[in-house]
Amino acid sequence: MEIMNEHGKACITPREAKLLVRYLDAVDDSVTARLSSGFRPHEDHLTSLLCEMLDDNLTALNRLSFSLVELRDELAKDPRKLTAGFSIETRKYPPHIERRLTLSDIGMIVSYRDHLVPAHSFESGALFQAKRLFPSPRRGESTYSLDGRFESFDFEQLLRLVVLEGDAHHHGGFCHYLFYCPRPEAYDELSREEVHRYLVPSGDIFDYARGWHLYDLASDPERHVPGLIAAGMHWLEDKYIEWPDQGGPRICEKRETPSARDVFQEMWGQAHPLSWFLVYGMLLGHRGSSSSQDLALVRGEMPNQDTEIPVLPKYVVTVRVESGTAHG
């Protein structure tokens, strides 16, 4: 089946959207629990683990609170025949390209195929740069707080991503950061309370399927606290990049790297749980890009190896959702 370049219309019920989010939240829990286990995993380790759990063949190696088998069983109860699958590819690049890469980069592609209304099929892609939260030094080696910072945040890398995001053929919301934060029990008491505050939106939250789900989340005292947070570029650009009247963008005077509080303050605006970003942003919304050039970049394809490309992903994750039964 041909996949449309322009963003189509995914036919997903509110129940199915919640199930997809539930599975991705279970992946979130398992990955970010590593931050609370007494050692400090590198972003590469966390990213490799995340990608392993987002692969049909490898996810069974991990015990999740809601497994891929359970997700598929629940989806199969609806006669509409919605199916979901996940795959991961590891990219290798020539040495002169490899040296310029930060190996925690991930390319995410959401591929929706509608076998009943093929014109609604589409693919959307986005790039992610992963950074993990460090414990707060004043509170001990293994204690996290919202004052803790993403210490490996690279301002020069941000500048290159801002330039990439601003290119004419890139749609809004192509480049993102993926912030790794710990499970809620790893935060100090005051930070835990503050995290729950940021997870409850302060304005009108009605927005059909997403709004109903957000209403349920806000009303549930046992709401899921995300550890994998996808954040857009604009607030980081406003914070760290300046645009002089002449010349290109440049980094502002050196400032401290983003804190966990900075990220959570952007929740439901410029930042979302990765699960919500993939389901409500890319599958049911218009985040990411469907242009052929952008999708090639997300896949790590290089038509000209001499081209200066600021970011290429080491891992390419494809989330496949299909509606209806394929014929022929």
C-alpha positions in Angstrom: 0.0 0.0 0.0 1.3 3.5 -0.9 1.9 5.7 2.1 0.8 9.3 1.6 3.5 12.0 2.1 1.0 14.4 3.6 -0.3 13.8 7.1 -3.5 11.7 6.8 -6.3 11.0 9.3 -5.8 8.1 11.7 -9.1 6.4 12.7 -8.4 5.5 16.3 -11.0 5.3 19.1 -10.4 6.9 22.5 -10.2 3.4 24.0 -7.5 2.4 21.5 -5.5 5.6 22.1 -5.6 4.9 25.9 -4.4 1.3 25.3 -1.5 2.5 23.2 -0.5 5.1 25.8 -0.8 2.4 28.5 1.7 0.2 26.8 4.1 3.0 26.1 3.8 4.1 29.8 4.8 0.6 30.8 7.9 0.9 28.7 8.5 4.3 30.3 8.3 2.8 33.8 10.8 0.0 33.0 13.4 2.2 31.3 13.4 5.0 33.8 13.5 2.7 36.8 17.2 2.3 35.9 17.8 5.8 37.2 16.6 4.8 40.7 18.6 1.6 41.0 21.7 3.1 42.6 24.0 3.6 39.6 24.1 6.2 36.9 23.4 4.8 33.5 24.5 6.8 30.5 22.1 8.1 27.9 23.4 5.5 25.4 22.4 2.7 27.8 18.9 4.1 28.5 18.3 4.7 24.8 19.5 1.2 23.9 17.1 -0.2 26.5 14.2 2.0 25.3 14.7 0.8 21.7 14.9 -2.8 22.8 11.5 -2.5 24.4 10.1 -0.9 21.3 10.9 -3.9 19.1 8.4 -6.7 18.5 11.2 -9.4 18.8 12.9 -8.0 21.9 10.2 -6.6 24.1 9.3 -10.0 25.4 12.8 -10.1 27.1 11.5 -7.5 29.5 8.7 -7.8 32.1 6.3 -4.9 31.6 3.2 -4.1 33.7 1.2 -4.1 30.4 2.9 -6.2 27.7 2.7 -6.0 23.9 0.8 -9.3 24.0 -1.8 -7.8 26.3 -2.0 -4.7 24.2 -2.7 -6.7 21.1 -5.3 -8.9 22.9 -7.1 -5.8 24.0 -7.1 -4.2 20.6 -8.4 -7.5 19.1 -11.6 -7.2 21.1 -12.8 -4.5 18.8 -14.2 -5.8 15.4 -12.5 -2.9 13.6 -9.3 -4.9 13.6 -6.7 -2.4 14.8 -3.2 -3.8 15.1 0.1 -2.3 16.5 3.7 -3.3 16.0 7.1 -1.9 16.7 10.5 -2.3 15.1 14.0 -1.0 15.7 17.0 -0.6 13.3 20.5 0.3 14.3 22.4 2.6 11.8 26.1 2.5 10.9 27.7 5.5 9.3 31.1 6.1 7.6 33.8 7.2 10.1 33.8 10.9 9.1 30.0 11.0 9.8 30.2 8.8 12.9 32.6 11.3 14.6 30.0 14.1 14.4 27.2 12.1 15.9 25.9 11.9 19.5 25.0 8.3 19.7 21.9 8.8 21.9 19.9 10.3 18.9 16.7 8.5 18.0 14.6 8.7 14.9 10.9 8.0 15.5 8.5 7.1 12.7 4.8 6.6 13.2 3.4 4.7 10.3 -0.4 4.5 10.0 -2.0 2.3 7.3 -5.8 2.4 6.7 -6.7 -0.6 4.6 -10.3 0.5 4.3 -9.6 4.2 3.4 -6.1 4.1 2.0 -6.0 7.9 1.4 -5.9 8.3 5.2 -2.6 6.4 5.5 0.5 8.4 6.3 4.0 8.4 7.9 5.3 11.0 10.2 8.9 11.3 11.5 10.7 13.2 14.3 14.3 13.4 15.6 15.0 13.1 19.3 18.2 14.0 21.3 18.3 12.2 24.6 19.5 13.7 27.9 19.2 12.2 31.4 18.6 13.9 34.7 21.4 13.9 37.3 20.8 13.6 41.0 21.0 16.8 43.1 24.4 17.0 44.7 23.1 18.6 47.8 20.7 15.8 48.4 22.9 12.7 48.0 24.2 10.5 45.3 20.9 8.8 44.5 18.3 11.5 45.4 16.6 13.4 42.7 14.8 16.7 42.8 13.4 19.2 40.4 16.5 21.3 41.0 18.6 18.6 39.4 19.9 19.4 35.9 20.5 17.7 32.6 24.2 18.2 32.9 25.2 16.7 29.5 23.0 19.2 27.7 25.1 20.7 24.8 24.4 24.3 23.8 26.3 23.9 20.5 24.2 20.9 19.7 21.0 22.9 20.5 22.1 25.6 18.1 22.6 23.0 15.3 19.1 21.6 16.0 17.5 25.0 16.0 19.0 25.7 12.6 17.8 22.3 11.3 14.3 22.9 12.7 14.2 26.3 11.0 15.1 25.0 7.5 12.4 25.8 5.0 11.4 22.2 4.3 11.1 21.2 7.9 7.6 21.5 9.4 7.1 22.6 13.0 7.9 20.0 15.6 10.5 18.0 13.8 13.4 18.1 16.3 12.9 17.3 19.9 14.7 16.4 23.1 13.9 13.2 25.0 14.5 13.9 28.7 15.1 10.8 30.9 13.7 11.4 34.4 13.4 8.9 37.3 10.4 7.2 38.7 8.5 9.5 41.2 9.7 7.6 44.3 13.3 8.7 43.5 12.4 12.4 44.0 12.5 14.1 47.4 9.1 14.6 49.0 8.7 18.3 47.9 9.7 17.5 44.3 7.1 14.6 44.2 4.4 17.0 45.2 5.5 19.5 42.7 5.6 17.0 39.9 2.0 16.0 40.4 1.1 19.7 40.3 2.6 20.1 36.8 0.8 17.0 35.6 -2.6 18.6 36.3 -3.3 21.2 33.7 -4.6 24.6 35.0 -6.8 25.5 32.0 -9.6 24.1 29.8 -8.6 20.5 28.9 -11.5 19.4 26.7 -10.1 18.3 23.4 -12.1 15.2 22.3 -10.1 11.9 22.8 -7.0 13.6 24.2 -9.0 15.9 26.4 -11.1 13.0 27.8 -7.9 11.1 28.6 -6.3 14.1 30.1 -9.4 14.7 32.3 -9.1 11.1 33.5 -5.4 11.5 34.2 -5.9 14.8 36.1 -8.7 13.3 38.2 -6.8 10.1 39.1 -4.8 10.4 42.4 -2.7 7.5 41.2 -2.0 9.2 37.8 1.0 7.9 35.9 4.1 10.1 36.4 6.2 10.1 33.1 9.9 9.5 33.1 10.3 9.8 29.3 9.4 13.4 28.4 9.4 14.6 24.8 10.1 18.4 24.6 9.9 20.7 21.6 12.6 23.2 20.7 10.9 26.6 21.0 11.2 27.2 24.8 14.8 26.0 24.7 15.5 28.4 21.8 13.9 31.3 23.7 16.0 30.4 26.7 19.4 29.9 25.2 19.6 31.2 21.6 19.6 34.8 20.3 19.0 36.1 16.8 21.1 39.2 16.1 20.0 41.7 13.4 23.0 40.5 11.3 24.3 37.0 11.0 22.8 33.7 12.1 21.6 32.5 15.5 24.1 32.3 18.3 24.2 31.0 21.9 23.4 33.5 24.6 25.8 34.1 27.4 26.5 30.8 29.1 23.7 29.7 31.4 23.0 26.7 33.5 21.7 23.6 31.7 17.9 22.9 31.9 16.6 21.6 35.2 13.9 19.0 35.8 11.6 21.9 36.9 12.2 23.7 33.6 11.0 20.6 31.8 8.0 19.8 34.0 6.9 23.5 33.8 6.4 23.0 30.1 4.1 20.0 30.6 1.1 19.8 28.2 2.6 22.8 26.3 6.1 22.3 24.9 6.6 19.0 26.8 4.6 15.8 26.9 5.1 12.3 28.1 6.6 10.3 25.2 3.6 8.1 25.2 1.2 11.0 24.7 3.5 12.6 22.1 3.6 9.5 19.9 -0.1 8.8 20.2 -1.8 12.2 20.4 1.0 14.2 18.8 2.2 12.1 15.9 -0.6 9.5 15.3 -3.6 11.7 16.0 -2.1 15.1 15.7 0.3 16.9 13.4 3.6 16.6 15.2 6.6 15.5 13.3 7.1 15.8 9.5 5.7 13.8 6.6 8.0 15.3 3.9 10.1 12.8 2.1 13.3 14.8 2.9 12.6 14.7 6.6 11.6 11.1 6.7 14.9 10.2 4.9 16.8 12.1 7.6 14.9 10.3 10.3 15.8 7.0 8.7 19.5 8.0 8.6 19.6 8.0 4.8 22.4 10.2 3.3 22.1 10.8 -0.5 25.3 12.9 -0.3 27.8 11.8 2.4 29.6 15.1 2.1 26.6 17.1 3.2 26.9 18.8 6.6 24.2 17.1 8.6 24.0 18.1 12.2 22.2 15.0 13.5 21.6 11.5 12.3 20.0 8.9 14.5 21.8 5.8 15.6 18.5 4.1 16.3 15.4 4.3 14.1 12.2 3.2 15.8 9.0 2.6 13.7 5.6 2.5 15.4 3.2 0.7 13.0 -0.5 1.0 13.4 -2.9 -0.6 10.9 -6.6 -0.3 10.7 -8.7 -3.0 8.8 -7.5 -6.1 7.0 -5.1 -6.0 4.1 -6.5 -7.5 0.9 -4.6 -8.5 -2.1 
